[in-house]
Amino acid sequence: MKAIRRFSVRPVLPEPLRPLSDLAHNLRWSWHPETRELFRGADPDGWGASGGDPVRTLGTLSARRLEELAHDRDFLERLSAAAGDLREYLTEPRWYQRAEGELPAAVAYFSPEFGITAALPQYSGGLGILAGDHLKAASDLGVPLIGVGLLYRHGYFRQSLSRDGWQQEHYPVLDPNELPLEPLREPDGATVRVDLRLPGGRTLRAHVWQARVGRVPLLLLDSDVEENAPRERDVTDRLYGGGSEHRLLQEMLLGIGGVRAVRAYCRVTGHPAPEVFHTNEGHAGFLGLERIREMSGKGVPFDTALEAVRAGTVFTTHTPVPMLRHRPLRPRSGRPPSRRRRRVAGGGRGAGAAAGHRDLPRRRPGAVQHGRDGPSARPARQRRLHAARLGQPGDVRRAVAGLRRRRGAHHLHHQRCARPHLDRRRDAGAARRRPTVPGCGRSAAPCASSSCTRCGGACAPPGGSAAPRTPNSAGSTASWTRTCSPSASPAASRPTSG
């Protein structure tokens, strides 16, 4: 049964304990051990039951325990020291204020998730942890940063295993009034709201909540507004949930609505307007369109607005690797890449097993293969045939297709290994490239035949065609080679190193 309305009950703190509220609602405690120990000492059992959440810990304190803490001299001294330390942290000049040179007045940082603490579950993995650490570092350095994100009412799911071993997802129901958040309000007390016009005459409305991450404000947009239709009300229900249209609405709210939320925050609080807009991944890409619209509304030509927005926009990604599903490969010939070639470009199944294995022959101009190291040396069909003759496993053939050869060694993960098998391939390649001798009727390689019409078998190595191969001092093998010529004689035979 769905609740009609939720009520959050907060205790009234005695006057000596009022600083506890400020300490609990500033997320600096998430990386400040002294503040965490203060709340742990107030109620050890409640601290453990709340998962280390100061706001929930205060909500579970009984009136009797609050009265005891209000008369505990040792606790009050620790509370006064922690409150004074936070006050000094928020007001004193830091690195950014003492830095020389012309720096931006403010920076807006957009991200779909922020992993600051488990008490504010608005993240799922590495992208959110990166964004949360970015805010914490900016706070410690004094950077005038404004974080912008979305407030997900169900956050990210929690996993568990059933008795049969199947994964089960559980989406928690989050109430902003029970989180370390407070609504952003106009001077008259009204909640700040941003509106986006959608196709079909629809309107997407969102309230703005504020979290304090040390010195950095974090603005979170919430579409769970009574004025919204049910479809628009669920835009910020889950992190990375829904279909493509749902994700598109989330990115529009983050990009377009985020810029408008920043403008409202600067207008209400007097914070300097951002000069740089930083997007963590491309989820907030619509912010560029919104900024161009703002400048165009002031009479700035589109081309000028485009260049100005481009100069003041920063994009970063936390996983800079090629993604084939987002950008398919296209060879220079215009034909779609083969399945094997796509697997080579993506690393293949045996990429990790290629270290210390054989490399392919020397590259030749004109051959094209789109892999991680650029165009390769041989056409795909010739590479496959040559690798098959060498007896390489299929996975290794795919993995080493893009490796480079240098002086008898190949490079993979900065490793070098000797390759005595190169002599066999070099000899075979030389035999294919050597011109045919007129009158001999066969390749200029050692014919090893006493019936040769040109040399009478003089080009054969001593002992016949089965010439022995022995390792030389360099680690390669020695072979007998001779070019059929009228002056060939057995005495002229000499061993040469391949």
N, C-alpha and C positions, 0 to 999 in steps of 0.2 A: 504494500500500500504506500502510495507516494504522500509524503508529508505536505501539508498545506503551507506551512511556514515554519522556519527554523529560528530558534532563539539561542543566542549565545550569552551565557552568564559569566560575568567577570567580577572578581572580588574587588572590593574597595580597600585599597592599601592604606594603612596608617600613614600619617604624615612623615615619620622618620624613614619609612620604606618606599616613598614615592620614586626615588631614583631607580628602583628595580624595574619599573615599567619602561623607562628610557633604555636601560641596558638590555632588556628583553626584546625590544622592538628594533634595535639596531643590530644588524647581522654581523657586526664586527666580532661578536662573541664567538662566531664559528671558527675564527682563527686567532682568538685571544684566550689562552688557557686560564688566566687569572679570573676572567669573568665566568667561565664555565665552572670553575671550582667554587665560585661564590654561590651559584645556583645549586650546585650539587650539595653544598653544606646546608642550604636552607631546607632541603627535604631530600635526603638520599634515596628513599624509596620512590618518591614521586618523580625524581629525575630519571631513574632507571625505567620506570613504567612509561614515561612520556617519550622515551627514546632520545633523551638529551635535548628536549625542546623547552627553552625557558618560558615561553608563553603558556604552554600547557602545564608546566610545573607550577607557575603562579596560580593557574586556574584550579589546581587540586589542593592548594594550601587551605587548611581549615582556619577558621577565625581564631581558634585557640593558638595555633602555631604562629599565626601572624602577630598575635599579641606577644608571644614569647620572643620572637625575633625583634620586635620593636623595643624590647628592653634588654636585648643581648648586646653588651658594650663591645665585645670583640667582633661580632657580626656587623655592627654599625660602623666600626672603624674600617673594616674591609670594604663595606659598601661605599663609604665616603671616598676611599682611595680609588676604587674602580670607577666611580662616577667622575671624579676629578681627572683621572687618566683619559676617559672618553671625551670629556669636555676639552682637554688640551689637545687631544688627537684631532678633533674636529675643527679647531680654530687656529692652531699654530701654522705658520708657513712651513711648507715642505719642499721637496726637491723641485717641483714644477714652478713654485713661486719664486725660488731663488735662481732658476736657470736663466742664462743670458740669451739674448737674441729674441726675435719676434716669433712668438708661439701662438697657436690658435686660441681664441678666447674660450672655446668649448668644443667638445667632440661628442657626437651622438653615435652610439654603438648599438646596432640592431642584431638580434639573434632570435631564432625561434625557441630556444631553450636556454636556461641558465641553471647550472649546477652549483649553487652556493652552499647549501646545506640540505640535509634530509628533512629538516623542518619546513622547507619550502619546496615540495616535490614538483618541480617544473623542468625536469630534465630526464634524459634516457641514457645518455652515454657520453662519449668523448667530446662531441660538439658542445654539449652543455657544460661539462667540466672545464673545457677550455674557456668558454665565455665567462663562467663564474670566476675562474682564476684571473681573467683579464680585468674584471671589476675590482677584485681584491687588490691586485697590483696597482691599478690606477688610483685606488683610494690611498694606499700607503705612499705613493709618489706624489699625491696631491694633484693629479691630472683632473681637470674639470670635465669629467665624463658624465654622460647621461645614458643609462642603459634603457633599451626599449625591447619589449617582448610581449608575449601573449599570456594570459592567465587561464590555464586549463582547469576546468572544474573537476575533471576526473584524473588529471595528471597523466602519468604513465603507468601501465599495468604492473602489478606484482605477480611473480611467477610462483607456482607451487606444483607438486607432483601428486597425481592421484594414486590410489592403491594399485592401479594397473600400470603405473609408470608413465602416464600421459601428462604432458604439460598443461596446466590450467592457468588462465589469466584472471586476475581480479583487479578491477578498476576502483580505486578509492574515491569516495565522494568528499570533496574538499569544500569547506566553507571559508570564504575570505576573512570573515570576522574572527575565525579561530587561528588564522595565520599571522605572521609578523608583517601585516599589511595595514595600510590606512588609505581611505579614498582621497583622491585629489579633489579639492573643493575650490569653488569660486569664492571671491571675497564675501559674497552674500550667504555663503554656506551651502550653495547648491553643488551637487556632484558634477565634475567636469565630464562632458560626454562628447564624443566625436561621431560624425555621421558620414556614411558613404552611400552614394547613390548607385544602385545596381540596375541591370537591364530589367525591363518589364515593370518599371515603376516601383520597384522594391527599394527599401532603405535598410542598410545595416548600421545599427547603433551599438556603441560600446562605451562602457564606463572605464575610467582610468584609475587604477590602483597604484600606490607607491610603496616601494620597499626601500629601506635605508641600508645600504651596504657600505658601512663606514662613512666616508665622505661622498660617496657616489649614490645618486638617486636612481632607482630602477623603476621604470614605468611599465605596467602590465595592463593590456587592454582586455576587457571582459565583455563578451557579447551576450551574456546571460542577463539580458535586460527585459523587463516586462513589456516595454513598448515594441520589442521585436516580434516578428512572426516566429512560430516554432522552428522553421527551417533556418532562419538567421540566428535564432537564439542558441542553436547547437553548433555554431561555427567554432567556438573555442571550447568544445566539450572535451576533446582528447588530443593528446600530442601525437602527431603522425597518424591520425585516424581518418576514416572515410575514404571516398573516391577522389577522382581527379578534380571534380568541381569543388568538393569540400576543401581540398588542399589549396586550390586556387583562391577561394574566398579567404582562407587563413593568410595566404601570402599577400593578398590585397589589403587585408586589415593590418597586417604587420608593416607593410611598406607605406601605403597611403595613409592609413589611420595612424601609424606610428609617427610620421612627420607632423601630422596635425596635433597629436598628443604632445609632442615636444614643443610646438609653438604655444600650446595652451599652458604648459608647465612654465615656460619662460615668462609668459605674460602674467601668470598668477604669482610666481615667486620672485620675479626679477632676476632670474638666472641669465647669464649672457647667452645669446643665441649661438648655436653651434655653427662653426665655419667649416667643419669637416664631418662627413657622414660616412661611417664605417659599417659595412655589412659583413657579418660572419656567415659565409656561404651565400648562396644566391636566393635564399628564401625571402629576403626583403628587397628584391630587385625593383619593385614598383616604386620605391622611394625616389628613384631618379625621375620617373614620370611626374610624380607629385611636385617635386622641386621645379621642374621645367614649367609645369602649369602655374606655379606661384609666380615665377619670373615673367612668364608670358602675360599674366594678368596685370603686371605693372608696366606693360608696354615694351618689354625687352624682346627683340627679334628671336625667333626660334633658334637660329644657328648660334647666336650669341649665348642664349640660355643653355643650349646643349654643351658648348665649350666650358661655360662656367660651372655647370653641374658636374661635368666630367673631371674638371680640375679639383673639385672639392669632394670627390667620392673615393673611398678606399674599399677594396674587396680583398678578403683573405679566405683561404680554404684550409681546413685542417687535414685533408687527405689529398695531396697533389699527385694523383696517379691517373693515367688514362682509363676511361671507362668506355668500353666498346659498345655497351648498350645505349650510351648517350651520343657517341660520335663514331659511326661505323667507318671502317677503313676503306679507302679507295685507292687502288694502285694507279700508277700514271697511265696505264693503258686504258683506263676507263672501265675495265671489267670488274665485276664484284670479286673480292678476294675469296679464295677457296677456303673450305672449312679448316684444313690443316694450317693454312697461312694465318687465318684469324687466331687459331690456337697458339701459334708461334708468337704473334703480337701480344697476346694476353698472357704469355708465360708458359702455357701448356701444362699438362699434368706432370711432366718430368723435369720442370725447370730446376727444381732443387737437386735433382740427381745428375745434373750435367757437369758438376764440378769435377775436374780431373779426367774427363772423358775426351774423346777425339773431337777435333774440329773439322770443318769442311775445307775444301781447297781454296786457293788464293782467289780473291775477288777479281772480276773482270769488268771493265766498263760496259755499260749498256744493259746489264741485268738488273731487274727490279724485284725487290721483296720488301714489303712494308712491315718492319718489325720494330722492336724497341731501339735498335741501334741504327735505324735508317735503312735505306736501300741496301740490299745484300749483293753478293757477288755473282750468283748464278740464277738462271731461271728455275722456277719451281720443279719442273719435270726433270731437268738435268741434275738438280740437287738430290731428288728422290732416288734416281737411278744410281748415282754415285754412292749415296749413303747405303743403299741396299747392297752394293758390291762389297762395301766395307763390313757388312754384317752388323751394323749398329741396330740396337732396339729402336722400335718406333718412337717411344717417348724421348729417347736421347736424340734421335734425329731431329725431332721438332724443337727440342730445347736448345741445341747447339747451332741451329740454322743461322742465327744472327751473330755468332761470335766472330771475332777478328783474329787473324793469324799474324804472328810477328816472329820471324827468325826461328822457326821450328818450335814455337811455344804459343799457347793461346791464353787469353785473359778471360777469366770468369771470377767475379768477386775478388779481383786483385790477386789471383793465384796464377802461378806458372807451373807447367809440367812439361817434361821432355816427351817427345813423341817420335819414337823410332819408326812408327808405322808410316811416317811421312815419306821415307825413302821409297817404299813400294808404290805409293801414289805418285810421287814425283817421277819415278821411272816410267810408270804407265802413262802419265800425262806427256812426258817427253816423247814416248814412242808414238802417241797419237799426233803430236804436233810436228814430228820430224818429217821432212819432205821425202818423197819416194825417189830412190836412185834409179836413173834410167838404165834399163837393161837387166835390173835385178828382179823386177816384177813383184816386189814385196816391200814392206816398210824398211826404213833405214835402221831399225833396231837390229840387234844381233839375230841373224836368220838361223843360226845353229843348224845349217843343212849343208851336207857335203855335195849336194846336187845343184848348188847355186850356179847359175849360168854365168855369173859375173866374177865371183871371187872363188868359186870352188869350195866354199865352206870355210874360207880363211877367217871370216868374221865371227865364227863360233868361238865361244870361250873355251879355254883348255878343259878337256874332260867332257865335251859335249854340251848339250843344251841345259843339263841339270847342273849349272854352275853353283858352287857352294856360296852361301852368304854368311859372313862371320862378322860379329860386332867389331867396330873399330874403336879407337881410343876416345872418340867423341860421343860414343853411345849409339851411332847409327850403324848401318850395315854396308859392306863393300859389295859391289856387283861388277860384273864384266860387261862393258859396253863397247861397241865398235860400229862404225859406219861402213857399209859396204862400199868399197871403192876399188878401182883397178889395181891400186898399189897396196891393197891390204895383204898382210902376211901374218902368220901366227906369231912371229917375233915382235910385231908391233902391238900385240895385246897388252893391255895394262889395266890394273884395277883402279877404279875411280870411285870416290865416295859420293854416294847419292846425296 
